[in-house]
Every structure is written in structure tokens, then in C-alpha cells.
Amino acid sequence: MNNEESNKKNNNQIIQGDKNIIIQVNNNHSTAYASEKNPNPKEEKNIALAFIITGSLNITHELTLKVIEKHLQKIAADADDAELTIVDVDEGSLKFVLKGSPEGLEKIEKLFNSEELTEIFDVPIKNVEFIEPEKEKLAFSITGDISDTDVAKIKAAVTGVDEKELLIQKIRTYRRSEKLNLSGADLSGADLSGAILRGADLSGANLRGADLSGAILRGADLSGAYLRGANLREADLSRAYLRKAILNGSDLRKAILSGAILSGAYLRRAILSGAILRGVYLEETDLSEADLREADLSGAYLRKAILSGVILREADLSGAILSGANLSGAKLENSKVINTKFSSNSQGMNEQLKQDLIQQGAIFEDS
């Protein structure tokens, strides 16, 4: 990289902030050439200014980034007619960074300190201050409820980096105590093996074909998520919420789903052999032709579940409730059914099967 390219890159450096969307305003003249164009570089020196604002903000409503850009361009008019550009995004807030003359930036700071500049589009300004001793940056942010998914969309538009890659990077490096909000995210085909997504909001997310093997999804919200063909081997989904999630053809071998809620979910032809599903809630769940051999379903709630063609060989169904379940073609050989509740009128139930199950300890409450 030559000096010119390096200077241009440095002029647009990404300034990281805590829970911020970062906006940088660049002067029309590059700082890199100040000493060449003017014998007195102080006259054309560019300084960065950032603002911190707090308040309620929905990024999808009228207060768009473009409107904010135009407004701050007007505010920064005295700062060498600075041009506003967005260079980075982070969750929770909007952080703007302006570049201009020291005088112009100090004027904006004074407007805030004198209470002449107290809000932007009815959103209160929390603070305006230089964030470096050299007075080269001033912080100015808008706090808002912005999901990590929306942040990635904005950042992708700003930086040109692929949105999915940004989300994957976010997941891999996330270390904060707050839970990730990835609702509606497109993570199809993503490699998230071993990822820590405890309590994350993945509702409505597209995870088709994603590799989540060994991932920690304990207590995560995956309601309505699309997980067709996903690899969830040995993943921890205990107490996860998967209502109406689509998991057809997914691989859940040896996965932990104890206490998970999968009511109305679709698991057709899913592989759950050796999975732990103790106390799992599977009411009206479609498990047709799923492989549940050697799975632990003790205490599971499978009322009105679709179990046609399901493989339950050597599965532990003790204490489970299968009242009204569709058992057409279900394979129950060597399964444990002590205190398991069935219905005599369930589809696929016949007298021979009923007697065999009773002999093994099953209960038919409608007998």
C-alpha cells in the first residue's frame, strides 16, 4: 500500500464505540495533504467531532440515518462545510463523528453547554464532549432499541461487508451479559458450530442448513425459525422456545432439548437418535418419519403429536403423554412405556398394540 492509499484509509478509520452507530464527518480537504497545500497546516487542520444523544429511537421510522446526516451537516456548517458520512455501526445507539476546524467543533460544544443545543428531532442529547485530550473527537450519540440484526443490515450498507458475515462475527466475538437480538436474521448455511447463543432471540431467523453442532442455545427463542436441514448435533437447546419452528430434515443427534417448547413445530424426517428430550413440550408437533431411536422422552408431552412412521425403537417414553397422538406406522419396539399415557382411539392404535403396551406398563385412561 502506498502513502496516498494509507492516508486515505486512515482518514476514514472506523471508530469503535460501545453500543453505538458511528457517523464520521470528513472535511472536503484531506488531512493527509494539509502540509503540502498550505505552509501553515493549522489553518486547514481537520478535527473529529462526535455527539452522544440518548432517547427513544426506532431506526425504521421517520428518523432515518439520512435525515440525521443532513441535520448534522447543517449543524456542522461552520466546521469547514464538513461532509457527513457513516463509517460504522454498533448496537443500541447512534454515534456521530464530525471532522472540521477546532473553532467549529468547539462552537458546537458550547451550544450544548449553553443549552442552546439540547435535542435532535425531539430526541434529547445526553452529552457532547471531546473524547480525546487533543480535542480531536467529540462524542454525540442517539440511544435506541436497535436489534443486532438491524445493526448488521445498516453496517453492511455502510461498510460493504456482507451482512451474514457481520452477524457471524458478532456471534463469535460477543462477550457481553446482554442477550443477542438476532430476530429475523439470515444465517442460512452459516458455520455457528460451538457458538454461545444462550438466551438469544432468534425468532423468525433463517438458519436453513446452518451448522449449529455443539452450540449453546439454552433458553434461546427460536419460535418460527427456519432450521430445515440444520446441523444441531449435540447442541444444547434445553428450555429453548421453538414453537412453530421448522426443523424438517434437521440433524439433532444427541442434542439436549430437555424442557424445550416445540408445540406446533415441524420435525419431519428429523434425526433425533440419542437426543435428550426429558419433559419436552411437543403438543401437535409434526414428527412424522422422524428418527427417535434411543431418545430420552421421559415425561415428554406429545398430546396430539403427529408420530406417523416415527422410529421410537428403544426410546424412553416413561411417564410421557401421547393422548390423541397419531401413531400410524410408528415403530415402538423395545421402547420403555412405563406409566406412558395413550388413547385407545388414537389414529394407528389397534387392540394388539394396545395390549402389548399395557403389558409393558402403559396406561390407557379412556379404557
Buried (B, 14 or more C-beta within 10 A) or exposed (E): EEEEEEBEEEBEEBBEBEBBBBBBBBBEEBBBEBEEEEEEEEEBBBBBBBBBBBBEBEBEEEBEBEEBBEBBBEBBEBBBEBBBBBBBBBBBBBBBBBBBBBEBBBBBBEBBEEEEBEEBEEBEBBEBBBBEEEBBBBBBBBBBEBBBBBBBBBBBEBBEEEBBEBBBEBBEEBEEEEBBBBBBBBBBBBBBBBBBBBBBBBBBBBBBBBBBBBBBBBBBBBBBBBBBBBBBBBBBBBBBBBBBBBBBBBBBBBBBBBBBBBBBBBBBBBBBBBBBBBBBBBBBBBBBBBBBBBBBBBBBBBBBBBBBBBBBBBBBBBBBBBBBBBBBEBBBEEBBBBBBBBBEEBEBBEEEBBEBBBEBEBBBEEE
